[in-house]
Amino acid sequence: MTQFDVDNFIQSHDPTAAKKIIKGAISTFDNIAISFSGAEDVVLIDMAVKAKKTSTFFL
């Protein structure tokens, strides 16, 4: 894994654009995991699946 600059990532992404952030994270990292604690967070998984349909998700 390469060094990740959180501040640069935040500055280069619109914080209100969740889809862009998820796509950016998926393209930045080889392996990524999403966790959730409630029903409202399931939308993150749906967005990630749509962002990279070839991903394998382990539940």
PyMOL commands that set and color helices and strands:
alter all, ss='L'
color gray80, all
select helices_A, chain A and resi 6-11+18-28+39-51
alter helices_A, ss='H'
color red, helices_A
deselect
rebuild
show_as cartoon
